[in-house]
Amino acid sequence: MAGDHVFKRLIAPEEIAATVMFLCSPDTAMISGLVVPVDGGMNAIC
């Protein structure tokens, strides 16, 4: 399964958490209506 991904590994829970923390931070005050795929690059090759 990991070999099917662009990065040849599965995403770690910490990486998903880091994305969530970023999206909840003040740095994203001007971001709205955005979908951020956290899928190890699978969205890019489909």
C-alpha positions in Angstrom: 0.0 0.0 0.0 2.8 2.5 0.9 4.5 1.7 -2.4 1.5 3.1 -4.3 2.0 6.6 -2.9 4.2 9.2 -4.5 6.4 9.4 -1.4 6.6 5.6 -1.0 5.3 5.7 2.6 2.1 6.2 4.5 1.3 9.6 6.1 2.0 9.8 9.8 -0.8 11.0 12.1 1.6 13.9 13.2 1.6 15.1 9.6 -2.2 15.3 9.5 -2.2 17.0 12.9 0.4 19.6 11.7 -1.9 20.5 8.7 -4.9 20.9 11.1 -2.8 23.0 13.5 -1.7 25.3 10.6 -5.3 25.7 9.4 -6.4 26.6 12.9 -3.7 29.2 13.3 -3.9 33.0 12.8 -1.6 32.5 9.8 -4.6 31.4 7.8 -6.9 34.3 8.6 -7.4 35.1 4.9 -7.9 31.5 3.7 -11.5 30.5 3.2 -13.3 27.8 1.1 -10.2 25.8 0.6 -9.8 22.0 0.4 -6.4 20.8 1.4 -5.8 17.2 0.4 -3.5 15.5 2.9 -3.1 12.3 0.9 0.6 11.8 0.2 0.4 13.1 -3.3 -2.3 10.7 -4.5 -4.5 13.6 -5.6 -1.8 14.9 -7.9 -1.5 11.6 -9.8 -5.2 10.9 -10.3 
